[in-house]
Amino acid sequence: MTQFAKDYFQITQQEMSKFLSKIDYSALQQAKNLILEVEEKGGRVHLTGIGKPSYVAGYIASLLSSTGTKAYVLHGTEAVHGSSGQVAPGDVVIAISNSGQTAELQATVETLLNNEAQIIAVTSNKDSWLATNAHCALIAGVTHEGDSLNKPPRGSILAEILVLQGLSVILQEHKELNPQTYVKWHPGGALGASIKK
């Protein structure tokens, strides 16, 4: 049975290599600029997704917040039941969907656009509804998820995480984050202790 795991790791290594070789750095720069511009105006960054991408949204919101960019999770379906009230006109919303066609997320993004939010799409499909209706699109996807079904999101989730981690790095470096500032936001655990020491 270990061969299935070996196959998965081999496929994933190949898929990540292909994905990383096609990163659109101009789109990353555009996303960074959108976020910096909204921050200068006192606005906020929100992340949303449906299903597995909602967990990516939670992780990236936490990562951004700990590295100098205040970010908040927006529930992908609760947004159309009042939670979109947390998003002010001009705020940036990073919307994550592998297909870019998820009906529930489309309803949320339509609501946000009507409320004058700016959308950064993270999707594998540059021609999808989400990508074409966003102010900026970060293309992140794979052709094979890594298993025999090729349906459960594995490789696609890794691609979404990687492109958003890349965005977090360029934001962090732009803000010249140093250990003294970082430890204010992350004083706990072994990580915080290592900086204090």
N, CA and C atoms as an extended XYZ file, in Angstrom:
591
Properties=species:S:1:pos:R:3:atomname:S:1:resname:S:1:resid:I:1 pbc="F F F"
N         0.817       -1.211        0.000 N   MET     1
C         0.000        0.000        0.000 CA  MET     1
C         0.852        1.262        0.000 C   MET     1
N         2.093        1.134        0.452 N   THR     2
C         2.947        2.332        0.474 CA  THR     2
C         3.208        2.871       -0.921 C   THR     2
N         3.002        2.052       -1.951 N   GLN     3
C         3.227        2.526       -3.321 CA  GLN     3
C         2.272        3.656       -3.670 C   GLN     3
N         1.051        3.614       -3.106 N   PHE     4
C         0.094        4.689       -3.364 CA  PHE     4
C         0.616        6.012       -2.821 C   PHE     4
N         1.216        5.968       -1.632 N   ALA     5
C         1.795        7.178       -1.054 CA  ALA     5
C         2.982        7.649       -1.885 C   ALA     5
N         3.820        6.706       -2.325 N   LYS     6
C         4.978        7.065       -3.151 CA  LYS     6
C         4.522        7.724       -4.448 C   LYS     6
N         3.483        7.147       -5.058 N   ASP     7
C         2.950        7.722       -6.300 CA  ASP     7
C         2.438        9.131       -6.056 C   ASP     7
N         1.733        9.296       -4.918 N   TYR     8
C         1.205       10.626       -4.590 CA  TYR     8
C         2.330       11.641       -4.461 C   TYR     8
N         3.362       11.299       -3.729 N   PHE     9
C         4.465       12.239       -3.527 CA  PHE     9
C         5.175       12.562       -4.846 C   PHE     9
N         5.321       11.565       -5.696 N   GLN    10
C         5.980       11.799       -6.980 CA  GLN    10
C         5.141       12.708       -7.872 C   GLN    10
N         3.848       12.417       -7.947 N   ILE    11
C         2.945       13.253       -8.754 CA  ILE    11
C         2.916       14.673       -8.211 C   ILE    11
N         2.828       14.811       -6.891 N   THR    12
C         2.757       16.128       -6.273 CA  THR    12
C         4.039       16.921       -6.526 C   THR    12
N         5.177       16.257       -6.437 N   GLN    13
C         6.442       16.936       -6.721 CA  GLN    13
C         6.453       17.473       -8.152 C   GLN    13
N         5.984       16.673       -9.083 N   GLN    14
C         5.939       17.094      -10.489 CA  GLN    14
C         4.953       18.245      -10.687 C   GLN    14
N         3.788       18.126      -10.057 N   GLU    15
C         2.765       19.165      -10.211 CA  GLU    15
C         3.217       20.498       -9.604 C   GLU    15
N         3.841       20.450       -8.426 N   MET    16
C         4.312       21.687       -7.799 CA  MET    16
C         5.419       22.332       -8.619 C   MET    16
N         6.277       21.501       -9.202 N   SER    17
C         7.353       22.035      -10.039 CA  SER    17
C         6.776       22.760      -11.252 C   SER    17
N         5.775       22.157      -11.887 N   LYS    18
C         5.128       22.791      -13.046 CA  LYS    18
C         4.427       24.082      -12.639 C   LYS    18
N         3.716       24.023      -11.524 N   PHE    19
C         2.993       25.194      -11.041 CA  PHE    19
C         3.938       26.352      -10.734 C   PHE    19
N         4.997       26.069       -9.994 N   LEU    20
C         5.926       27.117       -9.590 CA  LEU    20
C         6.656       27.731      -10.779 C   LEU    20
N         6.842       26.956      -11.838 N   SER    21
C         7.530       27.485      -13.023 CA  SER    21
C         6.660       28.461      -13.808 C   SER    21
N         5.351       28.488      -13.479 N   LYS    22
C         4.417       29.341      -14.226 CA  LYS    22
C         3.828       30.467      -13.377 C   LYS    22
N         4.409       30.717      -12.216 N   ILE    23
C         3.904       31.781      -11.344 CA  ILE    23
C         3.914       33.122      -12.082 C   ILE    23
N         2.797       33.846      -11.986 N   ASP    24
C         2.694       35.179      -12.593 CA  ASP    24
C         3.093       36.219      -11.546 C   ASP    24
N         4.344       36.655      -11.614 N   TYR    25
C         4.853       37.587      -10.600 CA  TYR    25
C         4.247       38.981      -10.747 C   TYR    25
N         3.819       39.330      -11.938 N   SER    26
C         3.157       40.625      -12.112 CA  SER    26
C         1.807       40.631      -11.401 C   SER    26
N         1.115       39.495      -11.394 N   ALA    27
C        -0.158       39.394      -10.674 CA  ALA    27
C         0.074       39.464       -9.166 C   ALA    27
N         1.146       38.841       -8.683 N   LEU    28
C         1.480       38.941       -7.265 CA  LEU    28
C         1.759       40.391       -6.877 C   LEU    28
N         2.480       41.090       -7.743 N   GLN    29
C         2.784       42.505       -7.484 CA  GLN    29
C         1.501       43.336       -7.474 C   GLN    29
N         0.596       43.028       -8.404 N   GLN    30
C        -0.676       43.747       -8.460 CA  GLN    30
C        -1.489       43.506       -7.189 C   GLN    30
N        -1.513       42.256       -6.719 N   ALA    31
C        -2.238       41.934       -5.485 CA  ALA    31
C        -1.630       42.666       -4.300 C   ALA    31
N        -0.299       42.684       -4.236 N   LYS    32
C         0.382       43.403       -3.153 CA  LYS    32
C         0.002       44.871       -3.165 C   LYS    32
N         0.008       45.485       -4.349 N   ASN    33
C        -0.310       46.912       -4.450 CA  ASN    33
C        -1.747       47.201       -4.033 C   ASN    33
N        -2.684       46.328       -4.419 N   LEU    34
C        -4.083       46.509       -4.007 CA  LEU    34
C        -4.193       46.519       -2.484 C   LEU    34
N        -3.500       45.594       -1.850 N   ILE    35
C        -3.567       45.485       -0.388 CA  ILE    35
C        -2.926       46.694        0.278 C   ILE    35
N        -1.779       47.117       -0.204 N   LEU    36
C        -1.104       48.275        0.392 CA  LEU    36
C        -1.930       49.544        0.230 C   LEU    36
N        -2.569       49.691       -0.928 N   GLU    37
C        -3.395       50.870       -1.178 CA  GLU    37
C        -4.595       50.917       -0.238 C   GLU    37
N        -5.226       49.769       -0.018 N   VAL    38
C        -6.399       49.770        0.862 CA  VAL    38
C        -5.971       49.995        2.311 C   VAL    38
N        -4.805       49.488        2.688 N   GLU    39
C        -4.318       49.723        4.046 CA  GLU    39
C        -4.024       51.202        4.285 C   GLU    39
N        -3.466       51.860        3.284 N   GLU    40
C        -3.170       53.290        3.410 CA  GLU    40
C        -4.434       54.101        3.659 C   GLU    40
N        -5.569       53.604        3.173 N   LYS    41
C        -6.844       54.294        3.341 CA  LYS    41
C        -7.600       53.819        4.579 C   LYS    41
N        -6.949       52.978        5.390 N   GLY    42
C        -7.593       52.482        6.608 CA  GLY    42
C        -8.479       51.277        6.391 C   GLY    42
N        -8.405       50.685        5.191 N   GLY    43
C        -9.231       49.522        4.893 CA  GLY    43
C        -8.618       48.223        5.374 C   GLY    43
N        -9.343       47.120        5.116 N   ARG    44
C        -8.931       45.826        5.651 CA  ARG    44
C        -8.891       44.771        4.546 C   ARG    44
N        -8.255       43.655        4.895 N   VAL    45
C        -8.155       42.500        4.009 CA  VAL    45
C        -8.962       41.357        4.604 C   VAL    45
N        -9.729       40.682        3.764 N   HIS    46
C       -10.551       39.553        4.199 CA  HIS    46
C       -10.253       38.367        3.283 C   HIS    46
N       -10.410       37.164        3.794 N   LEU    47
C       -10.223       35.956        2.987 CA  LEU    47
C       -11.438       35.062        3.101 C   LEU    47
N       -11.817       34.450        1.971 N   THR    48
C       -13.002       33.611        1.969 CA  THR    48
C       -12.847       32.458        0.998 C   THR    48
N       -13.607       31.416        1.234 N   GLY    49
C       -13.630       30.254        0.350 CA  GLY    49
C       -14.723       29.311        0.816 C   GLY    49
N       -15.029       28.327       -0.009 N   ILE    50
C       -16.050       27.334        0.293 CA  ILE    50
C       -15.376       25.965        0.396 C   ILE    50
N       -15.752       25.177        1.388 N   GLY    51
C       -15.174       23.837        1.521 CA  GLY    51
C       -13.720       23.900        1.952 C   GLY    51
N       -12.867       23.067        1.345 N   LYS    52
C       -11.454       23.022        1.729 CA  LYS    52
C       -10.771       24.378        1.597 C   LYS    52
N       -11.047       25.169        0.559 N   PRO    53
C       -10.409       26.493        0.478 CA  PRO    53
C       -10.738       27.415        1.650 C   PRO    53
N       -11.829       27.138        2.370 N   SER    54
C       -12.138       27.969        3.536 CA  SER    54
C       -11.076       27.796        4.618 C   SER    54
N       -10.474       26.606        4.682 N   TYR    55
C        -9.406       26.369        5.654 CA  TYR    55
C        -8.108       27.038        5.214 C   TYR    55
N        -7.901       27.090        3.908 N   VAL    56
C        -6.772       27.861        3.378 CA  VAL    56
C        -6.949       29.325        3.762 C   VAL    56
N        -8.174       29.827        3.628 N   ALA    57
C        -8.469       31.220        3.980 CA  ALA    57
C        -8.135       31.491        5.438 C   ALA    57
N        -8.499       30.561        6.320 N   GLY    58
C        -8.221       30.740        7.743 CA  GLY    58
C        -6.736       30.772        8.038 C   GLY    58
N        -6.000       29.860        7.427 N   TYR    59
C        -4.547       29.811        7.654 CA  TYR    59
C        -3.873       31.071        7.122 C   TYR    59
N        -4.222       31.495        5.915 N   ILE    60
C        -3.558       32.650        5.315 CA  ILE    60
C        -3.922       33.932        6.066 C   ILE    60
N        -5.163       34.048        6.537 N   ALA    61
C        -5.538       35.217        7.339 CA  ALA    61
C        -4.687       35.287        8.590 C   ALA    61
N        -4.451       34.138        9.223 N   SER    62
C        -3.609       34.095       10.416 CA  SER    62
C        -2.161       34.428       10.076 C   SER    62
N        -1.659       33.877        8.978 N   LEU    63
C        -0.280       34.137        8.557 CA  LEU    63
C        -0.070       35.609        8.235 C   LEU    63
N        -0.984       36.198        7.473 N   LEU    64
C        -0.870       37.619        7.133 CA  LEU    64
C        -0.898       38.477        8.392 C   LEU    64
N        -1.820       38.164        9.302 N   SER    65
C        -1.948       38.955       10.520 CA  SER    65
C        -0.674       38.915       11.358 C   SER    65
N        -0.004       37.775       11.358 N   SER    66
C         1.210       37.639       12.171 CA  SER    66
C         2.439       38.237       11.494 C   SER    66
N         2.299       38.639       10.232 N   THR    67
C         3.451       39.190        9.507 CA  THR    67
C         3.191       40.608        8.997 C   THR    67
N         2.264       41.313        9.655 N   GLY    68
C         2.123       42.736        9.398 CA  GLY    68
C         0.955       43.189        8.563 C   GLY    68
N         0.112       42.258        8.095 N   THR    69
C        -1.062       42.627        7.300 CA  THR    69
C        -2.312       42.138        8.018 C   THR    69
N        -3.076       43.064        8.593 N   LYS    70
C        -4.284       42.673        9.314 CA  LYS    70
C        -5.261       42.008        8.341 C   LYS    70
N        -5.661       40.793        8.669 N   ALA    71
C        -6.528       40.041        7.771 CA  ALA    71
C        -7.582       39.285        8.570 C   ALA    71
N        -8.744       39.123        7.972 N   TYR    72
C        -9.898       38.556        8.660 CA  TYR    72
C       -10.556       37.503        7.776 C   TYR    72
N       -11.080       36.468        8.401 N   VAL    73
C       -11.812       35.439        7.666 CA  VAL    73
C       -13.252       35.893        7.457 C   VAL    73
N       -13.721       35.770        6.241 N   LEU    74
C       -15.125       36.035        5.906 CA  LEU    74
C       -15.766       34.708        5.538 C   LEU    74
N       -16.753       34.277        6.290 N   HIS    75
C       -17.413       32.994        6.035 CA  HIS    75
C       -18.018       32.990        4.637 C   HIS    75
N       -17.708       31.953        3.873 N   GLY    76
C       -18.085       31.923        2.462 CA  GLY    76
C       -19.566       31.954        2.174 C   GLY    76
N       -20.370       31.374        3.063 N   THR    77
C       -21.818       31.381        2.822 CA  THR    77
C       -22.554       32.350        3.737 C   THR    77
N       -22.031       32.573        4.938 N   GLU    78
C       -22.677       33.528        5.846 CA  GLU    78
C       -22.612       34.952        5.296 C   GLU    78
N       -21.704       35.184        4.347 N   ALA    79
C       -21.556       36.534        3.787 CA  ALA    79
C       -22.852       37.042        3.160 C   ALA    79
N       -23.633       36.137        2.561 N   VAL    80
C       -24.882       36.569        1.931 CA  VAL    80
C       -26.037       36.596        2.939 C   VAL    80
N       -25.725       36.284        4.194 N   HIS    81
C       -26.727       36.342        5.256 CA  HIS    81
C       -26.332       37.372        6.311 C   HIS    81
N       -25.592       38.388        5.873 N   GLY    82
C       -25.290       39.496        6.771 CA  GLY    82
C       -23.824       39.707        7.086 C   GLY    82
N       -23.003       38.652        6.976 N   SER    83
C       -21.607       38.794        7.372 CA  SER    83
C       -20.797       39.675        6.420 C   SER    83
N       -21.323       39.928        5.235 N   SER    84
C       -20.617       40.835        4.325 CA  SER    84
C       -20.584       42.251        4.890 C   SER    84
N       -21.336       42.484        5.960 N   GLY    85
C       -21.290       43.777        6.629 CA  GLY    85
C       -19.936       44.080        7.247 C   GLY    85
N       -19.086       43.057        7.414 N   GLN    86
C       -17.738       43.291        7.940 CA  GLN    86
C       -16.819       43.896        6.879 C   GLN    86
N       -17.261       43.867        5.619 N   VAL    87
C       -16.435       44.358        4.512 CA  VAL    87
C       -16.908       45.750        4.114 C   VAL    87
N       -16.049       46.740        4.308 N   ALA    88
C       -16.386       48.124        3.945 CA  ALA    88
C       -16.072       48.372        2.472 C   ALA    88
N       -16.731       49.343        1.850 N   PRO    89
C       -16.400       49.692        0.470 CA  PRO    89
C       -14.899       49.968        0.321 C   PRO    89
N       -14.305       49.379       -0.692 N   GLY    90
C       -12.879       49.558       -0.919 CA  GLY    90
C       -12.011       48.489       -0.306 C   GLY    90
N       -12.528       47.735        0.691 N   ASP    91
C       -11.756       46.653        1.292 CA  ASP    91
C       -11.385       45.610        0.236 C   ASP    91
N       -10.313       44.871        0.497 N   VAL    92
C        -9.882       43.781       -0.377 CA  VAL    92
C       -10.384       42.456        0.183 C   VAL    92
N       -10.953       41.633       -0.689 N   VAL    93
C       -11.340       40.273       -0.322 CA  VAL    93
C       -10.596       39.297       -1.220 C   VAL    93
N        -9.826       38.400       -0.616 N   ILE    94
C        -9.163       37.331       -1.360 CA  ILE    94
C       -10.109       36.138       -1.368 C   ILE    94
N       -10.605       35.796       -2.555 N   ALA    95
C       -11.592       34.723       -2.706 CA  ALA    95
C       -10.915       33.519       -3.359 C   ALA    95
N       -11.012       32.363       -2.692 N   ILE    96
C       -10.281       31.170       -3.125 CA  ILE    96
C       -11.253       30.109       -3.625 C   ILE    96
N       -11.033       29.647       -4.859 N   SER    97
C       -11.855       28.579       -5.432 CA  SER    97
C       -11.068       27.911       -6.544 C   SER    97
N       -10.846       26.616       -6.438 N   ASN    98
C       -10.071       25.913       -7.456 CA  ASN    98
C       -10.703       26.060       -8.843 C   ASN    98
N       -11.999       25.782       -8.932 N   SER    99
C       -12.681       25.864      -10.232 CA  SER    99
C       -12.980       27.301      -10.640 C   SER    99
N       -13.173       28.167       -9.645 N   GLY   100
C       -13.589       29.530       -9.940 CA  GLY   100
C       -15.044       29.621      -10.362 C   GLY   100
N       -15.773       28.519      -10.205 N   GLN   101
C       -17.169       28.456      -10.656 CA  GLN   101
C       -18.124       28.074       -9.524 C   GLN   101
N       -17.636       27.930       -8.303 N   THR   102
C       -18.473       27.474       -7.185 CA  THR   102
C       -19.648       28.428       -6.964 C   THR   102
N       -20.849       27.887       -7.046 N   ALA   103
C       -22.055       28.729       -7.021 CA  ALA   103
C       -22.169       29.547       -5.736 C   ALA   103
N       -21.888       28.916       -4.587 N   GLU   104
C       -22.018       29.625       -3.314 CA  GLU   104
C       -21.037       30.800       -3.232 C   GLU   104
N       -19.814       30.559       -3.710 N   LEU   105
C       -18.818       31.632       -3.659 CA  LEU   105
C       -19.161       32.732       -4.661 C   LEU   105
N       -19.728       32.347       -5.792 N   GLN   106
C       -20.138       33.355       -6.770 CA  GLN   106
C       -21.171       34.298       -6.163 C   GLN   106
N       -22.127       33.754       -5.417 N   ALA   107
C       -23.138       34.596       -4.771 CA  ALA   107
C       -22.496       35.550       -3.776 C   ALA   107
N       -21.502       35.050       -3.034 N   THR   108
C       -20.796       35.896       -2.068 CA  THR   108
C       -20.028       37.001       -2.774 C   THR   108
N       -19.300       36.651       -3.828 N   VAL   109
C       -18.492       37.651       -4.542 CA  VAL   109
C       -19.386       38.684       -5.214 C   VAL   109
N       -20.513       38.262       -5.766 N   GLU   110
C       -21.449       39.221       -6.364 CA  GLU   110
C       -21.923       40.226       -5.312 C   GLU   110
N       -22.224       39.729       -4.116 N   THR   111
C       -22.647       40.609       -3.026 CA  THR   111
C       -21.537       41.593       -2.678 C   THR   111
N       -20.310       41.096       -2.583 N   LEU   112
C       -19.171       41.949       -2.233 CA  LEU   112
C       -18.902       43.001       -3.300 C   LEU   112
N       -19.005       42.606       -4.558 N   LEU   113
C       -18.794       43.563       -5.655 CA  LEU   113
C       -19.878       44.643       -5.624 C   LEU   113
N       -21.103       44.242       -5.336 N   ASN   114
C       -22.196       45.222       -5.228 CA  ASN   114
C       -21.962       46.199       -4.089 C   ASN   114
N       -21.195       45.739       -3.081 N   ASN   115
C       -20.873       46.592       -1.940 CA  ASN   115
C       -19.513       47.273       -2.101 C   ASN   115
N       -18.988       47.243       -3.334 N   GLU   116
C       -17.777       47.984       -3.720 CA  GLU   116
C       -16.488       47.460       -3.094 C   GLU   116
N       -16.439       46.154       -2.839 N   ALA   117
C       -15.185       45.538       -2.401 CA  ALA   117
C       -14.312       45.268       -3.617 C   ALA   117
N       -13.016       45.125       -3.366 N   GLN   118
C       -12.075       44.755       -4.419 CA  GLN   118
C       -11.717       43.283       -4.230 C   GLN   118
N       -11.771       42.514       -5.310 N   ILE   119
C       -11.600       41.064       -5.225 CA  ILE   119
C       -10.260       40.633       -5.823 C   ILE   119
N        -9.521       39.851       -5.033 N   ILE   120
C        -8.356       39.128       -5.536 CA  ILE   120
C        -8.765       37.662       -5.625 C   ILE   120
N        -8.796       37.122       -6.826 N   ALA   121
C        -9.178       35.723       -7.026 CA  ALA   121
C        -7.957       34.829       -6.906 C   ALA   121
N        -8.154       33.664       -6.300 N   VAL   122
C        -7.148       32.604       -6.311 CA  VAL   122
C        -7.840       31.369       -6.880 C   VAL   122
N        -7.466       30.991       -8.093 N   THR   123
C        -8.158       29.922       -8.798 CA  THR   123
C        -7.238       29.268       -9.815 C   THR   123
N        -7.581       28.059      -10.209 N   SER   124
C        -6.778       27.361      -11.213 CA  SER   124
C        -7.187       27.742      -12.632 C   SER   124
N        -8.348       28.361      -12.760 N   ASN   125
C        -8.936       28.600      -14.082 CA  ASN   125
C        -8.961       30.098      -14.412 C   ASN   125
N        -8.060       30.531      -15.288 N   LYS   126
C        -7.969       31.952      -15.628 CA  LYS   126
C        -9.195       32.452      -16.384 C   LYS   126
N        -9.975       31.529      -16.955 N   ASP   127
C       -11.174       31.919      -17.700 CA  ASP   127
C       -12.457       31.737      -16.887 C   ASP   127
N       -12.321       31.421      -15.621 N   SER   128
C       -13.492       31.156      -14.776 CA  SER   128
C       -14.248       32.441      -14.459 C   SER   128
N       -15.457       32.260      -13.938 N   TRP   129
C       -16.263       33.415      -13.529 CA  TRP   129
C       -15.514       34.230      -12.493 C   TRP   129
N       -14.906       33.562      -11.512 N   LEU   130
C       -14.219       34.272      -10.438 CA  LEU   130
C       -13.052       35.091      -10.969 C   LEU   130
N       -12.225       34.496      -11.811 N   ALA   131
C       -11.047       35.198      -12.334 CA  ALA   131
C       -11.443       36.395      -13.188 C   ALA   131
N       -12.470       36.233      -14.000 N   THR   132
C       -12.847       37.306      -14.925 CA  THR   132
C       -13.614       38.437      -14.238 C   THR   132
N       -14.151       38.168      -13.043 N   ASN   133
C       -14.879       39.207      -12.321 CA  ASN   133
C       -14.062       39.829      -11.194 C   ASN   133
N       -12.822       39.375      -11.036 N   ALA   134
C       -11.958       39.898       -9.981 CA  ALA   134
C       -11.144       41.084      -10.480 C   ALA   134
N       -10.667       41.881       -9.541 N   HIS   135
C        -9.774       42.994       -9.879 CA  HIS   135
C        -8.371       42.491      -10.168 C   HIS   135
N        -8.057       41.316       -9.646 N   CYS   136
C        -6.742       40.709       -9.818 CA  CYS   136
C        -6.914       39.204       -9.637 C   CYS   136
N        -6.216       38.409      -10.456 N   ALA   137
C        -6.340       36.952      -10.356 CA  ALA   137
C        -4.974       36.307      -10.179 C   ALA   137
N        -4.838       35.523       -9.113 N   LEU   138
C        -3.647       34.709       -8.891 CA  LEU   138
C        -3.990       33.286       -9.319 C   LEU   138
N        -3.344       32.809      -10.370 N   ILE   139
C        -3.666       31.491      -10.915 CA  ILE   139
C        -2.850       30.433      -10.179 C   ILE   139
N        -3.560       29.521       -9.529 N   ALA   140
C        -2.916       28.482       -8.726 CA  ALA   140
C        -3.684       27.181       -8.903 C   ALA   140
N        -3.071       26.223       -9.581 N   GLY   141
C        -3.773       24.966       -9.784 CA  GLY   141
C        -2.851       23.872      -10.281 C   GLY   141
N        -3.411       22.685      -10.380 N   VAL   142
C        -2.675       21.524      -10.857 CA  VAL   142
C        -3.552       20.781      -11.855 C   VAL   142
N        -2.933       19.910      -12.638 N   THR   143
C        -3.706       19.070      -13.555 CA  THR   143
C        -4.061       17.736      -12.907 C   THR   143
N        -3.309       17.367      -11.855 N   HIS   144
C        -3.572       16.102      -11.167 CA  HIS   144
C        -3.441       16.309       -9.667 C   HIS   144
N        -4.469       15.896       -8.938 N   GLU   145
C        -4.491       16.085       -7.484 CA  GLU   145
C        -3.551       15.129       -6.752 C   GLU   145
N        -3.141       14.034       -7.424 N   GLY   146
C        -2.132       13.164       -6.827 CA  GLY   146
C        -2.587       11.778       -6.438 C   GLY   146
N        -3.878       11.472       -6.588 N   ASP   147
C        -4.380       10.153       -6.196 CA  ASP   147
C        -5.162        9.545       -7.345 C   ASP   147
N        -5.620        8.307       -7.179 N   SER   148
C        -6.289        7.594       -8.266 CA  SER   148
C        -7.620        8.222       -8.653 C   SER   148
N        -8.322        8.852       -7.723 N   LEU   149
C        -9.589        9.511       -8.043 CA  LEU   149
C        -9.367       10.820       -8.792 C   LEU   149
N        -8.286       11.508       -8.464 N   ASN   150
C        -7.993       12.831       -9.028 CA  ASN   150
C        -9.154       13.800       -8.810 C   ASN   150
N        -9.791       13.693       -7.667 N   LYS   151
C       -10.901       14.584       -7.317 CA  LYS   151
C       -10.708       15.283       -5.975 C   LYS   151
N       -10.414       14.532       -4.879 N   PRO   152
C       -10.231       15.219       -3.589 CA  PRO   152
C        -9.107       16.252       -3.691 C   PRO   152
N        -9.354       17.473       -3.212 N   PRO   153
C        -8.346       18.537       -3.364 CA  PRO   153
C        -7.113       18.287       -2.500 C   PRO   153
N        -6.016       17.988       -3.147 N   ARG   154
C        -4.736       17.821       -2.479 CA  ARG   154
C        -3.719       18.763       -3.117 C   ARG   154
N        -3.340       18.466       -4.347 N   GLY   155
C        -2.377       19.332       -5.030 CA  GLY   155
C        -2.881       20.746       -5.220 C   GLY   155
N        -4.167       20.891       -5.507 N   SER   156
C        -4.720       22.228       -5.733 CA  SER   156
C        -4.666       23.070       -4.460 C   SER   156
N        -4.883       22.430       -3.312 N   ILE   157
C        -4.801       23.147       -2.038 CA  ILE   157
C        -3.370       23.608       -1.786 C   ILE   157
N        -2.402       22.740       -2.082 N   LEU   158
C        -0.998       23.123       -1.920 CA  LEU   158
C        -0.647       24.317       -2.797 C   LEU   158
N        -1.146       24.320       -4.035 N   ALA   159
C        -0.867       25.434       -4.952 CA  ALA   159
C        -1.466       26.739       -4.422 C   ALA   159
N        -2.690       26.676       -3.904 N   GLU   160
C        -3.329       27.873       -3.336 CA  GLU   160
C        -2.529       28.410       -2.156 C   GLU   160
N        -2.096       27.499       -1.292 N   ILE   161
C        -1.316       27.911       -0.131 CA  ILE   161
C         0.000       28.548       -0.573 C   ILE   161
N         0.678       27.925       -1.515 N   LEU   162
C         1.983       28.432       -1.946 CA  LEU   162
C         1.900       29.829       -2.545 C   LEU   162
N         0.922       30.062       -3.426 N   VAL   163
C         0.854       31.378       -4.060 CA  VAL   163
C         0.516       32.451       -3.029 C   VAL   163
N        -0.318       32.114       -2.047 N   LEU   164
C        -0.668       33.089       -1.015 CA  LEU   164
C         0.460       33.262        0.004 C   LEU   164
N         1.230       32.220        0.254 N   GLN   165
C         2.432       32.383        1.069 CA  GLN   165
C         3.418       33.322        0.371 C   GLN   165
N         3.526       33.179       -0.949 N   GLY   166
C         4.391       34.094       -1.710 CA  GLY   166
C         3.946       35.536       -1.570 C   GLY   166
N         2.632       35.758       -1.628 N   LEU   167
C         2.093       37.101       -1.427 CA  LEU   167
C         2.417       37.601       -0.025 C   LEU   167
N         2.317       36.730        0.971 N   SER   168
C         2.611       37.136        2.352 CA  SER   168
C         4.074       37.527        2.509 C   SER   168
N         4.950       36.854        1.790 N   VAL   169
C         6.383       37.154        1.885 CA  VAL   169
C         6.692       38.540        1.317 C   VAL   169
N         6.122       38.865        0.149 N   ILE   170
C         6.457       40.173       -0.433 CA  ILE   170
C         5.822       41.313        0.361 C   ILE   170
N         4.667       41.063        0.978 N   LEU   171
C         4.082       42.069        1.867 CA  LEU   171
C         4.952       42.255        3.105 C   LEU   171
N         5.402       41.148        3.675 N   GLN   172
C         6.248       41.196        4.870 CA  GLN   172
C         7.551       41.949        4.593 C   GLN   172
N         8.173       41.656        3.461 N   GLU   173
C         9.444       42.306        3.141 CA  GLU   173
C         9.246       43.788        2.831 C   GLU   173
N         8.137       44.128        2.179 N   HIS   174
C         7.839       45.537        1.905 CA  HIS   174
C         7.731       46.319        3.206 C   HIS   174
N         7.141       45.677        4.233 N   LYS   175
C         6.931       46.354        5.520 CA  LYS   175
C         8.147       46.255        6.438 C   LYS   175
N         9.210       45.590        5.947 N   GLU   176
C        10.472       45.485        6.683 CA  GLU   176
C        10.250       44.929        8.095 C   GLU   176
N         9.492       43.851        8.163 N   LEU   177
C         9.229       43.216        9.450 CA  LEU   177
C        10.529       42.697       10.064 C   LEU   177
N        10.724       42.979       11.346 N   ASN   178
C        11.915       42.500       12.041 CA  ASN   178
C        11.499       41.616       13.221 C   ASN   178
N        12.448       40.882       13.813 N   PRO   179
C        12.089       39.968       14.911 CA  PRO   179
C        11.436       40.669       16.099 C   PRO   179
N        11.845       41.890       16.407 N   GLN   180
C        11.283       42.609       17.558 CA  GLN   180
C         9.796       42.899       17.360 C   GLN   180
N         9.426       43.251       16.129 N   THR   181
C         8.012       43.499       15.839 CA  THR   181
C         7.243       42.186       15.759 C   THR   181
N         7.848       41.205       15.097 N   TYR   182
C         7.164       39.921       14.910 CA  TYR   182
C         6.807       39.273       16.237 C   TYR   182
N         7.716       39.338       17.200 N   VAL   183
C         7.473       38.660       18.473 CA  VAL   183
C         6.349       39.329       19.266 C   VAL   183
N         6.043       40.589       18.964 N   LYS   184
C         4.897       41.249       19.612 CA  LYS   184
C         3.601       40.545       19.244 C   LYS   184
N         3.536       40.061       18.015 N   TRP   185
C         2.331       39.391       17.530 CA  TRP   185
C         2.385       37.889       17.753 C   TRP   185
N         3.588       37.364       17.980 N   HIS   186
C         3.748       35.915       18.137 CA  HIS   186
C         4.667       35.628       19.318 C   HIS   186
N         4.232       36.001       20.545 N   PRO   187
C         5.097       35.795       21.707 CA  PRO   187
C         5.085       34.376       22.246 C   PRO   187
N         4.082       33.595       21.867 N   GLY   188
C         3.905       32.273       22.457 CA  GLY   188
C         4.643       31.166       21.727 C   GLY   188
N         4.685       30.003       22.365 N   GLY   189
C         5.244       28.813       21.755 CA  GLY   189
C         6.749       28.846       21.612 C   GLY   189
N         7.260       27.783       20.980 N   ALA   190
C         8.704       27.687       20.773 CA  ALA   190
C         9.211       28.777       19.837 C   ALA   190
N         8.348       29.179       18.873 N   LEU   191
C         8.764       30.208       17.937 CA  LEU   191
C         9.008       31.543       18.674 C   LEU   191
N         8.030       31.934       19.484 N   GLY   192
C         8.187       33.173       20.255 CA  GLY   192
C         9.370       33.101       21.191 C   GLY   192
N         9.544       31.956       21.820 N   ALA   193
C        10.655       31.788       22.761 CA  ALA   193
C        12.001       31.893       22.069 C   ALA   193
N        12.071       31.381       20.827 N   SER   194
C        13.341       31.424       20.106 CA  SER   194
C        13.759       32.841       19.791 C   SER   194
N        12.794       33.723       19.549 N   ILE   195
C        13.125       35.129       19.264 CA  ILE   195
C        13.498       35.851       20.542 C   ILE   195
N        12.730       35.612       21.595 N   LYS   196
C        13.040       36.270       22.875 CA  LYS   196
C        14.432       35.916       23.363 C   LYS   196
N        14.807       34.653       23.168 N   LYS   197
C        16.121       34.193       23.605 CA  LYS   197
C        17.230       34.893       22.852 C   LYS   197
